Structure formats: structure tokens, C-alpha cells
């Protein structure tokens, strides 16, 4: 009996070994490439796009079981979007658990390894996405389940397919490119060095996945993980517990400017900080995001650019995000020794975003704010401001063109160097040459000192501003110094030109001293006994022209002094000649 059992056992072992050897020989000699044209044709018909595979083979491994290897696989794009491939991959390896297939009658993929896949997602100028057209054609009977049948209804996946389990899936060196043609120039966002790892991937139940990638960086600066659930029938994925962190301090600015040329006008010099996203619930598919609920934060941020007067530090942003809007509940940053705080709303951020914000700025160092602009005058003091801002667009030019704002600004403990407003105002009257010099000794010592040194101390300085159509409109501008009071209004174009009308009232004590020395100035006094000078300011911020209103001054002199005074002013013995001189001033104006 034992001998019989021994013979049976040895025979069984021999048959098993022969079967294994036969399987190995089969997998080693089976030429899968002969069937590739038929497989590629079936896939092309099901997906509605050309599909090609250069090489495929079956192998056998005692550790992996059956191993399928595919090389150089490509899926064409919709020709409406691009003539280049939508999806390519260098190499794919799939391992099948032979024991589970033979003894447990179930499909278990031990490993899937995908090397260097590349995907190009394109959004047209009309808002259509090239992903949406995949699988839209009507597949023949027996084609891939989950695609629409001739009735237009989605087929149900067989239970054995839904039970498919992949123990380990690894994607390395992936690259995802998003091209957005809704903006001009088109936006090209490329994420590369993308690694994706999944354990226990299933088509019927949630699984966990981890992602690492490079976003405009030489090394991986993005990390994310989440639980995923696939909806094959709807061609969508449901994500829960999503957490991601992007270290923008690792961004290569040269690469950023090359791939996103629209940021070049901003002149970015420094980027720093970490952006995190935590999404409790999110769904994505061929049509984009259909559901999203999460929180975004930006901490320890730093930004410096040629457009900003100083570096922004300690940037902190906290926001709620959904599929359409980003609600910034709080943002703040330090700049020029002060602090800026506020709230904001970004609507339609997946398209051309509309941004609105309310802000306040406290104790900004005015000298630090203006130092990089190389203005002909130097200003110092603490600046305060508050207001609201609205703009839309994805490029600096688009933002500037749509920018609208209303704000109130104030300067405390202010000072202007390289110009004394008293000297500038009185000394610009050509009808009274040398008046200021002749009376300087009669003015208070502190006023003489400021005039000689070209300094103006600001007791009060505030204004209201409105930004629209590329102009900064200034209204209710008030400035008070120990010597004079100024009210003005005008506009500054964002392109540079300046146009202002300013009313200058000299302090009464200064006015009395000037009139005491030069009686001709008495005609310029207002009802309060202050000398009044209307002044026009024009030119550009870097080259300002200051001119008194000559017509007004001449009329006042005529009204107060008459012909005799004009003879003295213009150095002519005849009153008629003096009047003609006044008329010449009007013509020059």
C-alpha cells in the first residue's frame, strides 16, 4: 500500500513539474506580439481613439507568477485638440497570481509597474477638455464593459472584474501636462517626476494611494495621500481624506518663468513657504471637478518681485475651497516694517478667476515702500491704508486692466526730503522774482532752516483713492505742514503720467511776513488772510513738472494792484505795455 501511494505521489509530482515546465515553456515561447494588432484595434474601437503598442510578451516567475510586459504604448489625442499623443508610457509590467487563478478561481494582480507615463490634458478656448471625448464612440458587442452600449446606457461590469484586486501598483517618473487655451498666452502647467504608489487597488472598494511630484522644481516638492474609490461607469474617481503639501521655496524660478511666460512681467525674485490642502470630499472625472470641499493654507510665505516695493514676509493665508470658489477667511503678511491684513473671495478659479478683497495696512515704512522706485524726492513716515480691491484675469496685464479699488490712505510723522513746499510754491511765481529770497531773513528760524535744507515736515497727509481703467484717481487729498496747507485732486495713470490740480494756502504768520516785505503779495490773500496759490502738477512720477496757475495769479494782481502795480512788476513805464505783458502770459498758457 505504501509503495502504491509512493508511486502515485511521485507520479503526481512528476506531472506537476511537467505542467510547470510546460507553462514556463509556453510563456517563454508564446508570441503575444502576433495578437497586438487585434488587441490594439479592439482598444481603439472602445476608446474612440487610435491605440498602439510596440511590443508585448508573457513570462513566468516563481515570485510574481505570470508576468505581462508591454513596451511603448500610446493613445492618440482628439485631432481637434492636438496631433500629438494624449497618453504614452515607456514600459508596463503586470504580475498575475497563478495560484489564486487556478485554485481560488479569482483574478489577483500581484504587481503593476508603470514606467514614465505621460499625459497631456488640454482645455480649448471654448472650455472643452480633451479627456471628455474618450470612449464616446459606440463599442461593438463584447467590448470593454462600463462603456455605453447602442442604447446609450452604461453597461454593468461583471462581478469578476469588480472583484479584481491589485496588491501593489507603482507608477514612477510620470509627467502630467495641463494646457489651458482659455487664456492668452496659453497656460502650460507641467507636473513631472511624479511617483504614485497604491496598495490593494480595487475596482469595487476604496484604496489608499500616495503621490510625490515636482511642480516647477528640480526635485520633488509635492507630497499627497488620500483614499480613492473608482466609479468605472461614470469614469470618475471619488477622493476622501486628501492631504497635500507643496513647498514653493523649492520652485526653480528660471523654469517657472520659462514655462509660464505670463509671470515674467512680475519679475519674481524670491518665493518661499508651504501650501497645504486638506479635502474631506472630492470627485473628479472627464468633466473636471464635480465636487470639492476642503481647506487651503499658506504659511511662512515669502515673495519678492520687481512689481512690489518691498519683500512680503510671514505670509499666512487660511481659506475654504470648493469646486468653484476659494473663500479666503484670513490673510496677512508683513511688508516694509508693517502689517497687511484682510479677507478675499476668488470665484471661478478653474477658469478666469474673479478676485475681490478687503484689506487694511498698518504702520508701513514709507521710505522702504518707495526706495526701489528711484523718485526725485524722498519721503518717510508711517503709512496706513484700508479699502477694497477687485480684479480678474490670469496674467499681470489682464489683472492691471481689470483692476478696480477704493481706498483711504494716511501718512503719520511724515517728511519730504529734497523739496521744501514753501520754496516750491512761492519761488515758482515768475511775476515776483526773488521775493522768497528777499524775505527769507524775516521768516521764523525753523522755517528758514527747512527751506535751506529742502525739507518739508508733514503734520497731516491723507487722501481717498479710486482705481479704475488704468487710472488712480485721487480726491480729498489733504496735506498740512507748519508753513502751509494743501488740498488737491487729480490722477496718476498706471502707465506713468501724472495730472494734478493743487490749492496751496500759506500759513497766516508766513503770509503776513511775506506781505510785510513784499506788498504786491497782498492781492493773493484769501478771506482768512492766507496767501493762496493754485498749482498744476504734470509729467511723470519720475519727472514731475510744477507750475503755478499763471492766469489766476495775473488776474488777482490786476484786480488788486491795477496798472501801477503791473508797471512795477513787469518793469515798463507804460500801463498799456504791462497789460500786454499779462495777455502774453495767457497766450503762453
C-alpha positions in Angstrom: 0.0 0.0 0.0 2.7 2.4 0.9 4.5 1.6 -2.3 1.4 2.4 -4.3 1.0 5.7 -2.5 4.6 6.5 -3.1 4.3 5.7 -6.8 1.1 7.9 -7.0 2.8 10.7 -5.2 5.9 10.6 -7.4 3.7 10.4 -10.4 1.7 13.5 -9.3 4.9 15.4 -8.5 6.2 14.5 -11.9 3.1 15.6 -13.6 3.1 18.8 -11.7 6.7 19.5 -12.6 5.9 18.7 -16.2 2.9 21.1 -16.1 5.1 23.8 -14.6 7.8 23.2 -17.2 5.1 23.3 -19.9 3.7 26.5 -18.6 7.2 28.1 -18.4 7.9 26.9 -22.0 4.6 28.2 -23.1 5.0 31.6 -21.6 8.6 31.8 -22.8 7.7 30.9 -26.4 4.2 32.4 -26.7 4.4 35.3 -29.1 1.9 37.8 -27.9 3.0 40.3 -30.5 1.1 38.4 -33.1 -2.1 39.4 -31.4 -1.2 43.0 -30.8 -2.9 44.4 -33.9 -6.2 42.8 -32.9 -5.9 44.0 -29.3 -4.9 47.5 -30.4 -7.9 47.6 -32.8 -10.3 46.5 -30.0 -9.0 49.1 -27.6 -9.1 51.8 -30.3 -12.7 51.0 -31.1 -13.7 51.0 -27.4 -11.9 54.3 -26.6 -12.7 56.0 -29.9 -9.0 56.9 -30.4 -6.1 55.3 -32.1 -4.2 53.0 -29.7 -0.8 51.4 -30.4 1.5 49.0 -28.6 5.0 48.4 -29.9 5.8 45.2 -28.1 4.3 42.8 -25.5 5.4 39.5 -24.0 4.3 36.9 -21.4 6.7 35.5 -18.9 6.7 33.3 -15.8 8.2 34.0 -12.4 8.0 31.9 -9.2 7.7 35.1 -7.2 5.3 37.0 -9.4 3.6 34.2 -11.3 2.5 35.2 -14.8 4.2 38.4 -15.9 2.9 40.6 -18.8 5.3 43.1 -20.2 4.2 46.0 -22.5 6.6 48.5 -24.1 5.9 51.8 -25.8 2.2 52.2 -25.5 0.4 55.3 -26.9 -3.2 56.6 -27.1 -3.8 59.4 -29.6 -5.4 62.7 -28.7 -8.6 64.1 -30.3 -7.3 65.7 -33.5 -9.4 68.8 -32.7 -7.1 69.4 -29.7 -3.7 68.0 -30.9 -1.9 65.8 -33.3 0.4 64.6 -30.6 -0.4 61.6 -28.3 -2.7 62.1 -25.4 -1.1 59.3 -23.3 2.2 57.5 -23.7 4.1 55.0 -21.5 7.5 53.5 -21.9 7.0 50.2 -20.0 4.3 48.4 -18.1 4.7 45.2 -16.1 1.7 43.2 -14.8 2.1 40.2 -12.5 -0.8 37.7 -12.1 -1.1 35.3 -9.1 -1.3 31.9 -10.8 -2.3 30.1 -7.5 -5.3 32.4 -6.9 -6.3 31.9 -10.6 -6.1 28.1 -10.6 -7.1 27.1 -7.1 -9.3 30.0 -5.9 -10.8 30.9 -9.3 -10.2 34.6 -8.8 -8.1 37.2 -10.5 -5.4 38.7 -8.3 -2.8 41.0 -9.9 0.3 40.8 -7.7 2.0 43.9 -9.0 1.6 46.6 -11.6 4.6 48.7 -12.5 4.3 51.6 -14.9 7.4 53.5 -16.0 7.4 57.0 -17.3 3.8 57.6 -18.4 3.0 61.0 -19.9 -0.4 62.6 -20.1 -1.3 65.8 -21.9 -4.6 67.4 -20.8 -5.8 70.3 -23.0 -8.6 72.8 -22.4 -9.7 74.6 -25.5 -10.5 78.3 -25.9 -14.2 77.3 -25.7 -13.7 75.4 -22.4 -13.9 71.8 -23.8 -11.4 69.3 -22.4 -9.7 66.6 -24.5 -10.3 63.9 -21.8 -14.1 64.2 -22.2 -14.1 62.6 -25.6 -12.5 59.3 -24.6 -14.9 56.3 -25.0 -17.6 58.3 -26.7 -17.9 56.1 -29.7 -20.2 53.1 -29.6 -18.2 49.9 -29.0 -19.1 46.6 -30.6 -20.6 43.8 -28.7 -18.2 42.1 -26.2 -16.1 45.2 -25.9 -14.9 46.9 -22.7 -17.6 46.9 -20.0 -18.6 50.2 -18.5 -18.8 51.9 -21.9 -22.1 53.0 -23.4 -23.9 50.4 -25.5 -26.0 51.1 -28.6 -28.9 52.2 -26.3 -26.6 54.9 -24.7 -26.8 53.3 -21.3 -23.7 52.3 -19.3 -23.1 48.5 -19.1 -22.6 46.9 -15.8 -19.2 45.5 -15.1 -19.0 41.7 -14.5 -18.6 40.7 -10.8 -15.3 39.0 -11.5 -13.9 42.3 -12.9 -15.2 44.2 -10.0 -13.5 41.7 -7.7 -10.2 42.4 -9.3 -7.6 43.2 -6.7 -4.1 44.6 -7.3 -1.8 44.1 -4.3 0.7 46.7 -5.3 0.7 49.3 -8.0 3.6 51.7 -8.6 4.0 54.4 -11.2 7.3 56.2 -11.5 8.7 59.1 -13.5 5.2 60.2 -14.7 4.6 63.6 -16.3 1.2 65.4 -16.5 0.9 68.5 -18.6 -2.1 70.8 -18.5 -2.5 73.2 -21.4 -5.1 75.9 -20.9 -6.1 77.8 -24.1 -8.8 79.8 -22.4 -6.1 82.4 -21.5 -3.6 84.2 -23.8 -0.8 83.4 -24.0 -1.9 79.8 -23.2 -1.1 78.4 -19.8 1.2 75.4 -19.7 1.4 73.7 -16.3 3.7 70.7 -16.1 4.0 68.3 -13.2 6.8 65.8 -13.6 8.9 63.3 -11.5 5.5 62.0 -10.4 5.5 58.8 -8.4 2.3 57.1 -7.4 2.0 54.1 -5.1 -1.1 52.1 -4.2 -1.6 49.1 -2.0 -4.7 46.8 -2.5 -6.1 48.6 -5.5 -9.7 47.6 -6.1 -12.4 48.5 -8.6 -15.1 47.9 -6.1 -13.9 49.3 -2.8 -11.8 52.2 -1.6 -8.0 52.0 -1.5 -5.1 54.2 -0.3 -2.7 56.0 -2.5 0.4 58.2 -2.1 1.8 60.8 -4.6 5.1 62.6 -4.9 5.9 65.0 -7.7 7.8 68.1 -8.9 5.9 71.3 -9.6 8.2 73.8 -11.4 11.1 72.4 -9.3 14.3 70.3 -9.9 13.3 67.9 -7.1 10.0 66.6 -5.8 8.3 69.4 -3.8 4.7 68.0 -3.7 3.5 65.2 -1.4 -0.1 64.0 -1.2 -2.0 61.0 0.0 -5.7 60.1 0.1 -8.3 57.3 -0.1 -9.7 56.7 -3.6 -12.8 55.0 -4.9 -13.3 54.3 -8.6 -16.6 54.8 -10.4 -15.9 53.0 -13.7 -19.4 53.6 -15.1 -19.2 57.3 -14.6 -15.5 57.5 -15.5 -14.8 59.3 -12.2 -12.9 58.9 -9.0 -14.1 59.8 -5.5 -11.4 61.0 -3.1 -11.7 61.3 0.7 -9.2 62.3 3.3 -7.0 64.1 0.8 -3.9 65.8 2.2 -1.3 67.6 0.1 1.7 69.9 0.8 3.6 71.9 -1.7 6.9 73.5 -0.8 7.1 76.5 -3.1 10.5 77.5 -1.8 11.9 74.7 -3.9 10.4 76.1 -7.1 13.0 76.9 -9.8 12.2 80.5 -10.8 14.0 80.1 -14.1 11.9 77.1 -15.0 8.7 78.9 -13.8 9.4 81.9 -16.0 10.2 79.7 -19.0 7.1 77.6 -18.7 4.8 80.4 -17.5 5.9 83.4 -19.5 3.0 85.4 -18.2 4.7 85.7 -14.8 7.8 87.4 -16.4 6.4 90.9 -16.0 6.0 90.3 -12.3 9.8 89.9 -12.0 9.7 87.3 -9.3 12.9 87.1 -7.3 12.1 85.1 -4.2 9.3 82.5 -3.4 9.0 80.7 -0.1 6.5 78.9 2.1 4.4 75.8 2.2 0.9 75.5 0.7 -1.3 72.7 2.2 -4.7 71.4 1.0 -6.9 69.1 3.1 -10.1 68.0 1.3 -12.7 66.0 3.1 -14.6 65.1 0.0 -13.7 65.5 -3.7 -14.8 63.9 -7.0 -13.1 64.3 -10.4 -13.8 62.9 -13.9 -13.6 63.7 -17.5 -15.5 66.9 -17.0 -13.2 68.1 -14.2 -14.0 68.7 -10.6 -17.6 67.9 -9.8 -17.4 68.1 -6.0 -14.8 69.6 -3.7 -14.9 70.6 -0.1 -11.7 71.4 1.7 -9.3 73.9 3.4 -6.2 75.6 2.0 -3.5 77.2 4.0 -0.2 79.0 3.2 2.3 79.5 6.0 5.7 81.0 6.4 5.4 82.6 2.9 7.9 85.0 1.3 7.5 86.8 -2.0 9.7 89.4 -3.7 9.2 90.7 -7.2 10.1 93.7 -9.3 6.4 94.9 -9.1 6.5 95.1 -5.3 8.2 97.9 -3.3 9.5 95.5 -0.7 9.6 91.8 0.2 6.4 90.3 1.6 7.3 88.1 4.7 5.5 85.9 7.2 2.6 85.4 4.7 -0.3 83.5 6.2 -3.5 82.5 4.3 -6.4 80.4 5.5 -9.2 79.6 3.1 -12.1 77.3 2.4 -12.3 75.8 -1.1 -14.9 74.1 -3.3 -15.2 73.3 -6.9 -15.8 76.9 -7.9 -14.7 79.3 -5.2 -11.9 79.9 -2.8 -13.1 81.8 0.3 -10.1 83.4 2.0 -11.2 83.9 5.5 -8.0 85.5 6.6 -4.7 86.6 5.0 -1.9 88.7 6.4 1.7 89.5 5.7 4.5 91.8 6.8 5.9 94.4 4.4 8.1 97.5 4.9 8.0 97.0 8.7 4.2 97.0 8.9 1.3 94.5 8.5 -1.3 94.0 5.9 -4.5 92.0 6.8 -7.8 91.2 5.1 -10.2 88.7 3.6 -10.9 87.8 -0.1 -13.0 85.7 -2.4 -11.8 84.0 -5.6 -14.6 82.9 -7.9 -14.2 80.7 -10.9 -10.6 79.9 -10.2 -10.6 76.9 -12.6 -11.3 79.4 -15.5 -10.5 83.1 -15.5 -10.8 84.0 -11.8 -12.6 87.0 -10.3 -10.9 88.2 -7.2 -12.3 90.6 -4.6 -10.6 91.6 -1.3 -11.0 93.9 1.7 -7.7 94.9 3.3 -6.1 97.2 5.9 -2.5 98.2 6.2 -0.9 99.5 9.4 2.5 101.2 10.1 4.2 100.7 6.8 7.6 102.3 6.5 7.0 104.8 3.7 10.7 105.2 2.9 11.0 101.4 2.5 8.0 101.3 0.2 9.4 103.9 -2.1 13.1 103.2 -2.1 13.1 100.9 -5.2 11.2 103.5 -7.3 14.1 106.0 -7.5 11.8 109.0 -7.2 13.4 112.5 -7.3 12.1 113.2 -3.8 12.5 111.1 -0.7 9.6 110.5 1.7 9.5 108.9 5.1 6.9 108.3 7.8 4.3 105.6 8.7 1.6 104.8 6.1 -1.8 103.5 6.9 -4.5 102.4 4.4 -7.7 100.5 4.1 -10.1 99.6 1.2 -11.4 97.0 -1.2 -9.9 95.7 -4.4 -11.4 93.8 -7.4 -9.8 92.3 -10.5 -9.9 89.3 -12.8 -7.6 87.6 -15.2 -4.6 85.2 -15.2 -1.9 87.5 -16.4 -0.4 90.7 -14.9 -1.6 92.7 -17.9 -5.1 91.2 -17.5 -5.1 92.0 -13.8 -4.0 95.5 -14.3 -6.5 96.2 -17.0 -9.4 95.0 -14.8 -8.2 96.4 -11.5 -10.7 98.4 -9.5 -10.2 99.7 -6.0 -11.3 102.2 -3.4 -9.0 103.1 -0.6 -8.2 105.6 2.1 -4.6 106.4 2.9 -2.9 108.4 5.6 0.7 109.3 6.5 1.8 110.0 10.0 5.0 111.6 11.2 5.8 112.3 7.5 8.7 114.1 6.0 9.7 115.0 2.4 13.4 115.4 1.6 14.8 117.2 -1.5 11.9 119.6 -1.7 10.5 122.4 0.5 6.9 123.1 -0.4 7.1 126.7 0.7 10.1 127.4 -1.5 8.4 125.4 -4.3 5.2 127.3 -4.1 6.4 130.9 -3.7 9.6 130.6 -5.6 7.7 129.5 -8.7 5.9 132.8 -9.2 7.7 134.4 -12.2 5.9 137.7 -11.8 7.6 138.2 -8.4 11.1 137.1 -9.0 13.3 136.9 -5.9 10.5 137.5 -3.4 11.3 134.5 -1.3 15.0 135.2 -1.2 14.4 138.8 -0.1 12.1 137.9 2.7 13.8 134.7 3.9 15.5 136.5 6.7 12.2 137.7 8.0 10.7 134.2 8.4 11.0 132.1 11.6 14.3 130.3 12.0 12.9 126.8 11.8 11.2 127.7 8.5 14.4 129.2 7.1 16.3 126.0 8.1 13.8 123.7 6.4 13.8 125.8 3.3 17.6 125.9 3.1 17.8 122.1 3.5 15.0 121.3 1.2 12.9 119.6 3.9 9.1 119.5 4.4 7.5 118.2 7.7 4.0 116.8 7.3 1.6 117.3 10.2 -1.3 115.9 8.2 -1.3 113.9 5.0 -4.3 111.8 3.8 -6.3 111.1 0.7 -9.0 109.0 -0.9 -8.2 106.9 -4.0 -10.2 105.2 -6.7 -8.6 102.9 -9.2 -10.3 102.1 -12.5 -9.5 101.8 -16.2 -5.8 102.1 -15.6 -6.0 105.3 -13.6 -5.5 106.1 -9.9 -8.0 108.9 -9.1 -7.0 111.0 -6.0 -9.7 113.0 -4.3 -9.9 114.9 -1.0 -6.1 114.9 -0.7 -5.0 117.0 2.3 -1.5 117.9 3.4 -0.6 120.3 6.3 2.9 121.5 7.3 3.9 124.1 9.8 4.2 126.5 6.8 1.2 125.8 4.6 -1.9 123.8 3.9 -2.5 121.9 0.6 -5.7 120.4 -0.9 -5.6 118.6 -4.2 -7.1 116.2 -6.6 -6.0 114.5 -9.8 -5.0 111.2 -11.4 -2.0 109.1 -11.9 -2.1 106.6 -14.8 -0.6 103.2 -14.1 1.4 103.7 -17.2 3.2 106.7 -15.6 1.6 110.1 -16.5 0.6 112.4 -13.7 -2.0 115.2 -13.7 -3.0 117.2 -10.5 -4.5 120.5 -9.5 -3.4 121.7 -6.1 -4.6 124.6 -3.9 -1.8 125.9 -1.6 -2.6 128.2 1.4 0.4 129.6 3.2 0.1 129.8 7.0 -1.2 133.2 8.1 2.0 134.0 10.1 4.1 133.3 7.0 1.7 135.2 4.7 1.9 138.3 6.9 5.7 138.2 6.9 5.8 137.9 3.1 3.3 140.7 2.6 5.2 142.9 5.1 8.3 142.5 2.9 6.5 142.4 -0.5 3.3 144.3 -0.5 2.5 143.0 -4.0 1.6 139.7 -2.5 -1.3 141.2 -0.6 -3.5 140.6 -3.6 -3.0 136.9 -3.3 -4.6 136.7 0.2 -7.8 134.9 0.8 -10.6 135.8 3.3 -8.6 134.3 6.2 -5.6 136.4 5.4 -3.6 133.5 3.9 -1.7 133.7 0.6 -3.4 131.3 -1.9 -1.5 129.8 -4.8 -3.2 127.4 -7.3 -0.6 125.0 -8.8 -0.7 122.5 -11.6 1.4 119.3 -11.5 2.1 117.3 -14.6 4.7 115.0 -16.2 5.5 111.5 -14.8 6.3 110.1 -11.4 10.0 110.2 -12.2 9.9 113.7 -13.7 7.3 115.9 -12.2 6.6 119.5 -13.5 5.2 122.0 -11.0 3.7 125.2 -12.4 1.5 127.9 -10.7 -1.7 128.8 -12.4 -0.4 131.9 -14.2 -3.8 133.1 -15.4 -5.2 133.1 -11.9 -2.2 135.0 -10.4 -2.2 137.6 -13.2 -6.0 138.3 -12.7 -5.5 138.7 -8.9 -2.7 141.1 -9.4 -4.7 143.2 -11.9 -7.7 143.2 -9.6 -5.7 144.2 -6.5 -2.9 146.5 -7.8 -4.1 147.9 -11.1 -1.9 149.4 -13.8 0.6 151.0 -11.5 1.4 147.7 -9.9 1.7 146.0 -13.3 4.2 148.7 -14.4 6.4 147.8 -11.3 6.0 144.1 -11.8 6.9 144.0 -15.5 9.4 146.9 -15.4 7.7 149.0 -18.0 6.8 152.8 -17.7 3.5 152.3 -19.6 0.4 150.6 -18.1 -0.6 149.5 -21.6 2.6 147.6 -22.0 2.1 146.0 -18.7 -1.4 144.8 -19.6 0.0 143.4 -22.9 2.6 141.5 -20.8 -0.2 139.9 -18.8 -2.0 138.9 -22.0 1.2 137.4 -23.3 1.2 135.2 -20.2 -2.3 134.0 -21.0 -1.2 133.1 -24.6 1.7 131.2 -23.3 -0.6 129.3 -21.0 
